[in-house]
Amino acid sequence: MVTVAIYRVQGRITGYNIRGHAGYRPRGEDIVCAAVSMLAQTTVLGLARYINGLAYNVDESGVLRCSLPEGLNETQLIQADAILETMTAGLRNLQRDYSQYLRVFKRRWTSC
């Protein structure tokens, strides 16, 4: 199963983590994984176009992490919100049709 954690602070998305394999079909043929991957990667590309200092990486196990830097101006916040909320809408729509393969969770971010 693919799990997506969407992190919010005061209602705004500040980042997300995506991990796992859907298991809908074998690797390389899995349309659920392909859809999640395309949404997540397109979101990173869109954010990187407007946000300097965007933190993102994919570790050895395939976990994608993306988080916004602090101190964004109002224009950047609006742009990031539009991109991240669009990704979230796409993931939730996909979850509705493939709920046994994808879970999208909302998380409140807290500092360590």
C-alpha positions as CSV (number, residue, x, y, z in Angstrom):
1,M,0.0,0.0,0.0
2,V,1.1,3.6,-0.7
3,T,0.8,5.9,2.2
4,V,0.9,9.7,1.9
5,A,1.3,11.9,4.9
6,I,0.3,15.5,4.2
7,Y,1.7,17.9,6.9
8,R,-0.2,21.1,7.8
9,V,0.5,24.0,10.0
10,Q,-2.4,26.4,10.7
11,G,-4.4,24.9,7.8
12,R,-1.6,25.3,5.2
13,I,0.3,22.3,3.7
14,T,3.9,22.5,4.6
15,G,5.1,19.2,3.2
16,Y,4.4,15.6,2.4
17,N,5.9,12.1,2.6
18,I,5.1,9.3,0.2
19,R,6.1,5.7,0.9
20,G,5.3,2.1,-0.2
21,H,4.1,0.2,-3.2
22,A,0.5,0.0,-4.1
23,G,0.5,-3.7,-5.1
24,Y,-2.2,-3.1,-7.7
25,R,0.0,-4.8,-10.3
26,P,3.6,-5.9,-10.4
27,R,6.3,-3.2,-10.3
28,G,6.6,-1.5,-13.6
29,E,3.0,-2.2,-14.5
30,D,1.2,-0.6,-11.5
31,I,-1.0,2.3,-12.6
32,V,-1.7,3.4,-9.0
33,C,2.0,3.8,-8.2
34,A,2.5,5.5,-11.6
35,A,-0.3,8.0,-10.8
36,V,0.9,8.7,-7.3
37,S,4.5,9.1,-8.6
38,M,3.4,11.5,-11.3
39,L,1.4,13.7,-9.0
40,A,4.2,13.8,-6.4
41,Q,7.0,14.5,-8.9
42,T,5.0,17.1,-10.8
43,T,4.3,18.8,-7.5
44,V,8.0,19.0,-6.7
45,L,8.7,20.4,-10.1
46,G,6.0,23.0,-9.7
47,L,7.1,24.0,-6.2
48,A,10.8,24.2,-7.2
49,R,9.9,26.6,-10.0
50,Y,8.5,29.2,-7.5
51,I,10.1,28.3,-4.1
52,N,13.9,28.7,-3.5
53,G,15.2,26.4,-0.8
54,L,12.5,23.7,-1.3
55,A,13.7,20.6,0.5
56,Y,13.0,17.3,-1.2
57,N,14.6,13.9,-1.5
58,V,14.0,10.2,-2.3
59,D,15.9,7.8,0.0
60,E,17.2,4.4,-0.8
61,S,13.9,2.8,0.2
62,G,11.9,5.0,-2.2
63,V,10.4,7.4,0.3
64,L,9.8,10.8,-1.2
65,R,9.9,13.7,1.3
66,C,9.2,17.3,0.4
67,S,8.9,20.3,2.7
68,L,8.6,24.0,2.2
69,P,11.2,26.3,3.8
70,E,10.1,28.9,6.4
71,G,9.9,32.6,5.7
72,L,8.0,32.4,2.4
73,N,6.4,35.7,1.2
74,E,2.6,35.9,0.6
75,T,2.9,35.3,-3.2
76,Q,5.0,32.2,-2.6
77,L,2.5,30.9,0.0
78,I,-0.4,31.4,-2.5
79,Q,1.5,29.6,-5.2
80,A,2.6,26.8,-2.9
81,D,-1.0,26.4,-1.6
82,A,-2.4,26.1,-5.1
83,I,0.2,23.5,-6.2
84,L,-0.1,21.4,-2.9
85,E,-3.8,21.5,-2.7
86,T,-4.1,20.4,-6.3
87,M,-1.8,17.4,-5.6
88,T,-3.9,16.6,-2.5
89,A,-7.1,16.7,-4.5
90,G,-5.6,14.4,-7.1
91,L,-4.4,11.9,-4.4
92,R,-7.8,11.9,-2.6
93,N,-9.6,11.3,-5.9
94,L,-7.3,8.4,-6.6
95,Q,-7.8,7.1,-3.1
96,R,-11.5,7.1,-3.6
97,D,-11.2,4.7,-6.6
98,Y,-8.3,2.6,-5.2
99,S,-8.8,2.7,-1.5
100,Q,-7.2,-0.7,-0.8
101,Y,-4.0,0.5,-2.5
102,L,-3.6,4.1,-1.3
103,R,-4.1,6.0,2.0
104,V,-3.8,9.8,2.3
105,F,-3.4,11.1,5.9
106,K,-3.4,14.6,7.2
107,R,-0.8,15.3,9.9
108,R,-0.1,18.3,12.1
109,W,3.5,19.2,12.0
110,T,5.3,19.5,15.3
111,S,8.9,20.4,15.9
112,C,11.1,18.0,17.8
